[in-house]
Amino acid sequence: MRRIEELMEDMVRAIRRQIRAINRMSLNLTTQMDRVVSWVSMDQRQMMEHMRLSIIEEIVRRGDPSSVSSESEPVLSAPMIQPGTREGSHRRRGEPCAR
């Protein structure tokens, strides 16, 4: 009888561990979905402002004021990094982003 109780206690602990793991995954997914929803819900004006700020940050990071010679050039040369991702970190400097 004691052995059965021990096995049941072990099962309860295992189930609780699984529930905690599921809750962590759920929280991670919720956080990721919030990021996606905030990005998708941006209107065109907000998206253009975000792109403009990203371009300015990239120019400042590079320290190259000559890259602002035209409005379209920075868009083609600056890597587009979306919020919540590390996309673009593998590209070489000056290489256009893949579309």
C-alpha positions as a Markdown table, in Angstrom:
| # | Residue | x | y | z |
|---|---|---|---|---|
| 1 | Met | 0.0 | 0.0 | 0.0 |
| 2 | Arg | 2.9 | 2.4 | 0.9 |
| 3 | Arg | 4.5 | 1.7 | -2.5 |
| 4 | Ile | 1.3 | 2.7 | -4.3 |
| 5 | Glu | 1.1 | 6.0 | -2.4 |
| 6 | Glu | 4.7 | 6.7 | -3.3 |
| 7 | Leu | 4.1 | 6.0 | -7.0 |
| 8 | Met | 1.0 | 8.3 | -6.9 |
| 9 | Glu | 3.0 | 11.1 | -5.2 |
| 10 | Asp | 5.7 | 10.7 | -7.9 |
| 11 | Met | 3.0 | 10.9 | -10.6 |
| 12 | Val | 1.5 | 14.0 | -9.0 |
| 13 | Arg | 5.0 | 15.7 | -8.9 |
| 14 | Ala | 5.6 | 14.8 | -12.5 |
| 15 | Ile | 2.2 | 16.1 | -13.6 |
| 16 | Arg | 2.9 | 19.4 | -11.7 |
| 17 | Arg | 6.3 | 19.7 | -13.5 |
| 18 | Gln | 4.5 | 19.2 | -16.8 |
| 19 | Ile | 1.9 | 21.8 | -15.9 |
| 20 | Arg | 4.6 | 24.4 | -15.0 |
| 21 | Ala | 6.4 | 23.6 | -18.3 |
| 22 | Ile | 3.2 | 24.1 | -20.2 |
| 23 | Asn | 2.5 | 27.4 | -18.4 |
| 24 | Arg | 6.0 | 28.7 | -19.3 |
| 25 | Met | 5.5 | 27.7 | -23.0 |
| 26 | Ser | 2.1 | 29.4 | -22.9 |
| 27 | Leu | 3.6 | 32.6 | -21.5 |
| 28 | Asn | 6.3 | 32.6 | -24.2 |
| 29 | Leu | 3.8 | 32.1 | -26.9 |
| 30 | Thr | 1.6 | 34.8 | -25.5 |
| 31 | Thr | 4.5 | 37.2 | -25.4 |
| 32 | Gln | 5.5 | 36.4 | -29.0 |
| 33 | Met | 1.9 | 36.8 | -30.2 |
| 34 | Asp | 1.7 | 40.2 | -28.5 |
| 35 | Arg | 4.7 | 41.3 | -30.5 |
| 36 | Val | 3.3 | 40.0 | -33.7 |
| 37 | Val | -0.1 | 41.6 | -33.1 |
| 38 | Ser | 1.6 | 45.0 | -32.3 |
| 39 | Trp | 3.6 | 44.8 | -35.5 |
| 40 | Val | 0.7 | 43.8 | -37.6 |
| 41 | Ser | -1.6 | 46.4 | -36.1 |
| 42 | Met | 0.7 | 49.2 | -37.0 |
| 43 | Asp | -0.8 | 51.5 | -39.6 |
| 44 | Gln | 1.1 | 52.6 | -42.6 |
| 45 | Arg | 2.2 | 55.9 | -41.0 |
| 46 | Gln | 3.6 | 54.1 | -37.9 |
| 47 | Met | 5.4 | 51.5 | -40.1 |
| 48 | Met | 7.0 | 54.2 | -42.1 |
| 49 | Glu | 8.1 | 56.0 | -39.0 |
| 50 | His | 9.5 | 52.8 | -37.6 |
| 51 | Met | 11.4 | 52.2 | -40.9 |
| 52 | Arg | 12.7 | 55.8 | -40.8 |
| 53 | Leu | 14.0 | 55.4 | -37.3 |
| 54 | Ser | 15.6 | 52.1 | -38.1 |
| 55 | Ile | 17.4 | 53.7 | -41.1 |
| 56 | Ile | 18.6 | 56.6 | -39.0 |
| 57 | Glu | 19.8 | 54.3 | -36.3 |
| 58 | Glu | 21.7 | 52.2 | -38.9 |
| 59 | Ile | 23.3 | 55.4 | -40.4 |
| 60 | Val | 24.3 | 56.6 | -36.9 |
| 61 | Arg | 25.7 | 53.1 | -36.1 |
| 62 | Arg | 27.7 | 53.1 | -39.3 |
| 63 | Gly | 28.8 | 56.7 | -38.9 |
| 64 | Asp | 28.4 | 57.3 | -42.6 |
| 65 | Pro | 26.6 | 60.6 | -43.4 |
| 66 | Ser | 27.1 | 60.1 | -47.1 |
| 67 | Ser | 24.5 | 57.3 | -47.1 |
| 68 | Val | 21.7 | 59.8 | -46.7 |
| 69 | Ser | 22.2 | 61.3 | -50.2 |
| 70 | Ser | 18.7 | 60.2 | -51.3 |
| 71 | Glu | 15.5 | 58.9 | -49.7 |
| 72 | Ser | 15.5 | 55.5 | -51.4 |
| 73 | Glu | 19.1 | 54.6 | -51.0 |
| 74 | Pro | 19.0 | 54.0 | -47.2 |
| 75 | Val | 15.9 | 51.8 | -47.5 |
| 76 | Leu | 17.8 | 49.5 | -49.9 |
| 77 | Ser | 21.1 | 49.5 | -48.0 |
| 78 | Ala | 19.9 | 49.3 | -44.3 |
| 79 | Pro | 19.0 | 45.9 | -43.1 |
| 80 | Met | 15.3 | 45.7 | -42.0 |
| 81 | Ile | 15.1 | 44.4 | -38.5 |
| 82 | Gln | 11.7 | 43.6 | -37.3 |
| 83 | Pro | 10.8 | 44.1 | -33.6 |
| 84 | Gly | 11.5 | 41.1 | -31.4 |
| 85 | Thr | 13.8 | 39.3 | -33.9 |
| 86 | Arg | 17.5 | 39.2 | -34.5 |
| 87 | Glu | 17.0 | 39.1 | -38.2 |
| 88 | Gly | 19.6 | 41.0 | -40.1 |
| 89 | Ser | 22.5 | 40.4 | -37.7 |
| 90 | His | 24.1 | 37.9 | -40.0 |
| 91 | Arg | 24.2 | 40.2 | -43.1 |
| 92 | Arg | 27.4 | 42.0 | -44.0 |
| 93 | Arg | 27.5 | 45.8 | -43.8 |
| 94 | Gly | 25.9 | 47.4 | -46.9 |
| 95 | Glu | 24.3 | 44.2 | -48.1 |
| 96 | Pro | 20.6 | 44.8 | -49.1 |
| 97 | Cys | 18.0 | 42.9 | -47.1 |
| 98 | Ala | 16.4 | 39.9 | -48.7 |
| 99 | Arg | 12.8 | 40.4 | -49.7 |
